[in-house]
Amino acid sequence: MKVLITGVSGFIGQSIAQTLNRKGYEVTGISRHPDKTLKKLHFLKECHLWKSELPSSAFQNISTIINLAGAPIVDKKWTPKRKKLLMDSRVQLTKKLVEKANQYDSIHTLISTSAVGYYGHRENEELNENSPPGRGFTSQLCIEWEKAAQAFNKRVCIFRCSNVLSNKGGLLKKLLPVFKCGLGPTLADGRQWMSWIHLYDLVQLYITALEQSHWEGVFNASSLEPVTNQVFTKKLAQSLGRPSFLKMPKWALQILLGERSSLVWNSQRVLPAQAQKKGFIFEYPHLDKVFSNH
C-alpha cells in the first residue's frame, strides 16, 4: 500500500512515516523542502515539491493520504498576516489536496488533522466528538479545516489532536528544561483543563484508522485522563524531583503571548469517546506512566 503524507517532515509526520515504513508500507511525502526531507527520512520512496500547487505526480498509485500540514500555531504573534497563513496552510491546502484526491480512483481514504481547539473555552464541561464547537479564532480554524477534509468523496477520518507529549518533541520537550531547573509555573489559575496524548498513542490512532476501514468520522485524539494545569504542573515537577510553587497569572500570559494565550488558558476537558467505542487500547492512558520515563 502506498501512503502519501503531507507535513511528513514535522514532529508527528516523521513518527508516523517511520512506523509505516517499519510495517512495510511504501511512504511518500509532499514538502516545501523535499531534498532536506529526503535526507532526514532516507527511507521515503519519493518526496514531492509543493509550491503554490500540489504536483499531480504525488498522487499516482496512492491509496491513502495522511494530512498533517500546517504552519506552527504557537511560534509567532497572531497578526492578521499570521492568522491568514495559519488558515491557508491548513484550510486552503486541504481544499487543494481533496480536489486532487477526488480525481484518483485509487485513493480511498483521507486521514486528516484538526485540534481540540475546535471546542474553544468550556470550563469543566466533558467534551466528546458530538459536543458543539466553541468560539474564537482556533475554533473557526478547526471548523473550516474539518469542512475542507469532509469534501473528500470517500472514507474520511479526522483527528482532533490535543497536546502531544514525548521526549522527542512537542509540548513536553519544551517544558522539561524549565521544570528541571525548578522553574515550572502553574499557568493562570491552574484550574483550566488540559487534554493531552502521548506521541505513541497518537501514531497508533493514525495507523489504526489507516488499517481499519470501519473507522470513519471525527475522533478526539486525547488520553483517558485530561487534567487541570495545576495537576499537570505538580505531577511533572514531582517526576523530576523539583518544586512547583511558581505561578504565571493570566495577565502576564496575555502580555507575553497576546491572543495566543488562549491556547494556554482555554479549558478543554476532552475525552476520546469514539476511539474507546472502537476498542482502541491506550498504551499511555495516564500521566504517571508518561512522566515515569524521565
C-alpha positions as CSV (number, residue, x, y, z in Angstrom):
1,M,0.0,0.0,0.0
2,K,1.3,3.4,-1.0
3,V,0.7,6.2,1.5
4,L,1.1,10.0,0.9
5,I,1.8,12.2,3.9
6,T,1.7,16.0,3.9
7,G,3.7,17.6,6.7
8,V,5.9,14.5,6.7
9,S,8.9,16.4,8.0
10,G,7.2,17.6,11.1
11,F,7.4,16.0,14.6
12,I,4.3,13.9,14.2
13,G,4.7,13.3,10.5
14,Q,8.2,11.8,11.0
15,S,6.9,9.4,13.7
16,I,4.0,8.2,11.5
17,A,6.2,7.8,8.5
18,Q,8.8,5.8,10.4
19,T,6.2,3.5,11.9
20,L,4.6,2.9,8.5
21,N,8.0,2.1,6.9
22,R,8.7,-0.5,9.6
23,K,5.3,-2.1,8.9
24,G,6.2,-2.4,5.2
25,Y,4.2,0.5,3.7
26,E,5.6,2.5,0.8
27,V,5.7,6.0,2.2
28,T,5.9,9.2,0.1
29,G,5.6,12.9,1.1
30,I,4.9,16.4,-0.1
31,S,7.2,19.1,1.3
32,R,8.3,22.7,0.6
33,H,11.9,21.4,1.0
34,P,11.9,17.8,-0.4
35,D,15.7,17.5,-0.5
36,K,16.1,18.2,3.2
37,T,13.2,15.9,4.0
38,L,14.7,13.0,2.0
39,K,18.0,13.5,3.9
40,K,16.1,13.3,7.2
41,L,13.8,10.5,6.2
42,H,16.0,8.5,3.8
43,F,13.5,5.6,3.6
44,L,10.9,7.7,1.7
45,K,10.3,6.5,-1.8
46,E,9.6,10.0,-3.0
47,C,9.2,13.5,-1.7
48,H,7.4,15.9,-4.0
49,L,7.9,19.7,-4.1
50,W,4.9,21.7,-3.1
51,K,4.9,25.4,-4.1
52,S,1.6,27.1,-4.9
53,E,0.0,23.9,-6.4
54,L,0.2,20.3,-5.5
55,P,2.0,18.2,-8.1
56,S,-0.1,15.6,-9.9
57,S,2.8,13.1,-9.7
58,A,2.4,12.9,-6.0
59,F,-1.0,11.3,-6.3
60,Q,-0.1,8.4,-8.7
61,N,-1.0,5.0,-7.3
62,I,-1.7,6.4,-3.8
63,S,-4.3,4.5,-1.7
64,T,-4.3,6.7,1.5
65,I,-3.5,10.3,2.3
66,I,-2.5,11.4,5.8
67,N,-2.8,15.2,6.0
68,L,-0.7,16.8,8.8
69,A,0.3,20.0,7.1
70,G,0.0,23.3,8.8
71,A,2.2,26.3,9.9
72,P,3.2,26.2,13.7
73,I,0.4,27.9,15.7
74,V,2.3,28.9,18.8
75,D,5.6,30.2,17.5
76,K,4.7,33.7,16.3
77,K,2.3,36.5,17.2
78,W,-1.1,36.2,15.7
79,T,-1.1,39.3,13.4
80,P,-3.7,39.4,10.7
81,K,-1.0,38.2,8.3
82,R,0.0,35.3,10.5
83,K,-3.7,34.3,11.0
84,K,-4.1,34.2,7.3
85,L,-1.0,31.9,7.0
86,L,-2.3,29.6,9.7
87,M,-5.7,29.4,7.9
88,D,-4.2,29.0,4.4
89,S,-1.6,26.4,5.4
90,R,-4.4,24.2,6.8
91,V,-7.7,25.0,5.1
92,Q,-6.6,26.0,1.7
93,L,-4.0,23.2,1.4
94,T,-6.6,20.7,2.5
95,K,-9.1,22.0,-0.1
96,K,-6.4,21.6,-2.8
97,L,-5.5,18.2,-1.5
98,V,-9.1,17.0,-1.6
99,E,-9.7,18.5,-5.0
100,K,-6.7,16.5,-6.4
101,A,-7.5,13.3,-4.4
102,N,-11.1,13.2,-5.7
103,Q,-9.7,12.8,-9.2
104,Y,-8.0,9.5,-8.5
105,D,-9.9,6.2,-8.1
106,S,-7.0,4.6,-6.3
107,I,-7.3,6.9,-3.3
108,H,-9.9,5.5,-1.0
109,T,-9.0,7.1,2.4
110,L,-8.2,10.5,3.7
111,I,-6.9,10.8,7.3
112,S,-6.8,14.4,8.2
113,T,-6.0,16.5,11.2
114,S,-7.8,19.0,13.4
115,A,-7.3,20.1,17.0
116,V,-9.2,20.2,20.3
117,G,-9.1,24.0,19.8
118,Y,-12.4,23.2,18.0
119,Y,-14.1,23.3,21.3
120,G,-12.9,26.7,22.5
121,H,-13.1,27.5,26.2
122,R,-15.5,25.2,28.0
123,E,-14.8,25.4,31.8
124,N,-15.4,21.9,33.4
125,E,-17.7,20.5,30.6
126,E,-16.7,17.0,29.5
127,L,-16.3,17.1,25.7
128,N,-16.8,14.3,23.2
129,E,-16.9,14.3,19.5
130,N,-20.6,15.3,19.4
131,S,-20.0,18.4,21.5
132,P,-20.6,21.6,19.6
133,P,-17.7,23.9,18.6
134,G,-16.7,26.9,20.6
135,R,-15.9,30.5,19.6
136,G,-12.8,32.3,18.7
137,F,-10.1,32.0,16.1
138,T,-8.9,28.4,16.9
139,S,-12.5,27.2,16.8
140,Q,-13.2,28.8,13.5
141,L,-9.9,27.5,12.1
142,C,-10.7,23.9,13.1
143,I,-14.3,24.2,11.7
144,E,-13.1,25.3,8.3
145,W,-10.2,22.8,8.4
146,E,-12.6,19.8,9.0
147,K,-15.1,21.1,6.5
148,A,-12.4,21.1,3.8
149,A,-11.4,17.5,4.6
150,Q,-15.0,16.3,4.6
151,A,-15.3,17.3,1.0
152,F,-13.4,14.1,0.1
153,N,-15.8,11.8,-1.6
154,K,-14.7,8.5,0.0
155,R,-13.7,7.5,3.5
156,V,-12.6,10.4,5.8
157,C,-11.2,10.2,9.3
158,I,-10.4,13.4,11.2
159,F,-8.4,13.5,14.4
160,R,-8.8,16.4,16.8
161,C,-5.4,16.4,18.4
162,S,-4.6,17.5,21.9
163,N,-1.2,18.4,23.4
164,V,1.2,15.8,22.3
165,L,3.7,14.5,24.9
166,S,7.0,12.9,24.1
167,N,10.7,13.4,24.9
168,K,11.2,13.6,21.2
169,G,9.4,16.9,20.7
170,G,6.1,18.7,21.2
171,L,5.0,20.3,24.5
172,L,6.9,18.1,26.9
173,K,10.3,18.7,25.3
174,K,9.8,22.4,25.6
175,L,8.7,22.2,29.2
176,L,11.4,19.8,30.5
177,P,14.4,22.3,30.7
178,V,12.3,24.8,32.6
179,F,10.9,22.2,35.0
180,K,14.3,20.6,35.6
181,C,15.5,24.0,36.8
182,G,12.6,24.1,39.3
183,L,11.0,27.0,37.5
184,G,7.9,25.3,36.0
185,P,4.9,27.5,36.8
186,T,1.2,26.9,37.1
187,L,-0.4,28.9,34.4
188,A,-3.3,31.3,35.1
189,D,-5.3,30.0,38.0
190,G,-4.4,26.4,37.1
191,R,-8.0,25.2,37.1
192,Q,-8.2,25.1,33.3
193,W,-8.4,21.5,31.9
194,M,-5.6,20.3,29.7
195,S,-6.1,17.5,27.2
196,W,-3.1,15.5,26.1
197,I,-1.9,12.4,24.3
198,H,1.4,10.5,24.2
199,L,3.0,10.5,20.8
200,Y,3.0,6.7,20.7
201,D,-0.8,6.6,21.1
202,L,-1.3,9.3,18.6
203,V,0.7,7.5,16.0
204,Q,-1.2,4.3,16.7
205,L,-4.5,6.1,16.2
206,Y,-3.5,7.2,12.8
207,I,-2.2,3.7,11.9
208,T,-5.4,2.1,13.2
209,A,-7.5,4.4,11.1
210,L,-5.5,3.6,8.1
211,E,-5.8,-0.2,8.6
212,Q,-9.4,-0.4,9.8
213,S,-11.9,0.5,7.1
214,H,-14.7,0.8,9.6
215,W,-13.0,3.8,11.3
216,E,-14.7,6.9,9.8
217,G,-15.7,10.3,11.0
218,V,-14.3,12.5,13.8
219,F,-12.1,11.2,16.7
220,N,-10.7,13.0,19.7
221,A,-7.0,12.2,19.8
222,S,-6.8,12.6,23.6
223,S,-5.9,10.4,26.5
224,L,-8.3,8.9,29.0
225,E,-7.1,11.4,31.7
226,P,-7.4,15.1,31.0
227,V,-6.1,17.0,33.9
228,T,-6.1,20.6,35.2
229,N,-3.0,22.6,34.5
230,Q,-2.3,22.7,38.3
231,V,-2.3,18.9,38.4
232,F,-0.1,18.6,35.3
233,T,2.4,21.0,36.7
234,K,2.6,19.3,40.0
235,K,3.0,15.8,38.5
236,L,5.7,16.9,36.1
237,A,7.6,18.7,38.8
238,Q,7.3,15.7,41.2
239,S,8.5,13.3,38.5
240,L,11.7,15.4,38.2
241,G,12.1,15.8,42.0
242,R,11.7,19.6,41.6
243,P,9.4,22.1,43.3
244,S,6.3,23.7,41.6
245,F,5.5,26.8,43.6
246,L,5.7,29.4,40.9
247,K,2.6,30.9,39.2
248,M,2.2,32.9,36.0
249,P,-1.0,34.9,36.1
250,K,-3.3,35.3,33.2
251,W,-2.4,38.9,32.7
252,A,1.3,38.0,32.3
253,L,0.4,35.3,29.8
254,Q,-1.6,37.9,27.8
255,I,1.3,40.3,27.8
256,L,3.8,37.6,26.8
257,L,1.7,35.8,24.2
258,G,-1.1,38.2,23.2
259,E,-4.1,36.4,21.7
260,R,-2.1,33.1,21.6
261,S,-2.5,33.0,25.4
262,S,-5.9,31.4,24.7
263,L,-4.1,28.2,23.8
264,V,-2.8,28.1,27.4
265,W,-5.8,29.2,29.5
266,N,-8.7,27.8,27.4
267,S,-10.2,24.9,29.4
268,Q,-10.8,21.7,27.3
269,R,-11.8,18.5,29.1
270,V,-11.7,16.3,26.0
271,L,-12.5,12.5,26.1
272,P,-11.8,10.0,23.3
273,A,-15.3,8.6,23.2
274,Q,-15.2,7.3,19.6
275,A,-11.8,5.7,19.9
276,Q,-12.9,3.9,23.1
277,K,-16.1,2.8,21.3
278,K,-14.0,1.2,18.6
279,G,-12.0,-0.6,21.2
280,F,-8.7,1.3,20.9
281,I,-6.3,0.5,23.8
282,F,-4.1,3.4,25.0
283,E,-0.6,2.5,25.9
284,Y,-0.3,5.7,27.9
285,P,-3.8,6.4,29.4
286,H,-2.5,8.3,32.5
287,L,0.2,10.9,33.1
288,D,2.0,8.9,35.7
289,K,3.2,6.4,33.1
290,V,4.3,9.3,30.7
291,F,6.3,11.0,33.4
292,S,7.9,7.8,34.8
293,N,10.1,7.7,31.7
294,H,12.2,10.8,32.7
